Amino acid sequence: MTEKAIWAAAAIVAVVAAGTGTAAAEESFTAVGWGGSWNEAYDKGVFQPFTKESGIKVVLDEWEGEIAKLRAQIESNSIVYDLVSTEAPGLEVGCAEGLFEKLPEAIYAQKDEYLPGTIHPCGIASDTWATVMVYDGNKIKDGPKSWAEFWDVEKFPGKRGLLGQAQYTLENAMMAAGVAPADVYTELKKPGGVDKAFAMLDKIKPNVVWWTSSTKALQNLSAGEVVMTDLYNARVTSENEKNKTNFVIAWDAGFFYGTDMWALVKGAPHAAEATKFLEFFAKPENQAGFPRYYAYGVGHKKAAEFLTEAEQQRLPTSAANLPHGAVYDTEFWAENKEALEQRFQAWLAQ
């Protein structure tokens, strides 16, 4: 074979290899989660098993739930996200605007198998998390049993930590007023209901250290700057497991759980591959892969059957914890968030 023929053959091999690489690259999609330990747990518990079964690679990205960023991608026809985990209110808005595709009918037809608020025509729960009351068991032996006691600075002296926003905080204030979790939104929607919540916040405001970062909230609790705080449950569990702390979640005081939702982006470049993942994830045994490594629940009621008793007990959706909780009202916050957050920040500045 002449040198020219050798180079020609090599070129053909290179083209074939490149073509094969392109084909392989097409067997992938981009999933956008919340970063850090969340992404790590999803990769280990769900995405790697999916890739092993399907051969489809999952490219992991992260965001902070910015629907505006997604809207800009779609409007400019420069979509880089295929599947995103978005908070339930964001899903509600995005679905109404046509930013997301509808779930495959075969998945949505199983909606009765899901916990309330964990399945939607445009999405399926990627995780269910809870905002809970937490105290340091090494410093308080017999901690608060209700949100009324969280508010009681005479019985439990010291500063409290609270999230510095209306959403997730007004609910705690209503529970402190003696409203059961299941009735909180009924009361908030009544004339004067929101005023009642702010009146409760007035009572505790001088004793609050406000937080916007869960990392800061944990630091405040560890340092003793606060004696108790509200916090996301998985952050507490992870801190206990990694650093051997004794932070106690007061599940029976009452809590609300919220949902992040997997949603397929409208016009996603790898919609077929992402849809195959949704079909995989719709099976409860596959959903169970995430809470196995991170203490957030999922939507399918039967997912717990694939977890150990210890793994179940860490979750807001466990049989023991769920009776003390209620689901965040997505529609309420989709309709009222902007106005209530403005009011809250004005109140905070007073």
Order of alpha helices (4+ residues) and beta strands (2+ residues): alpha-beta-alpha-alpha-beta-alpha-beta-alpha-alpha-beta-beta-alpha-beta-alpha-alpha-alpha-beta-alpha-beta-alpha-beta-beta-alpha-alpha-alpha-beta-alpha
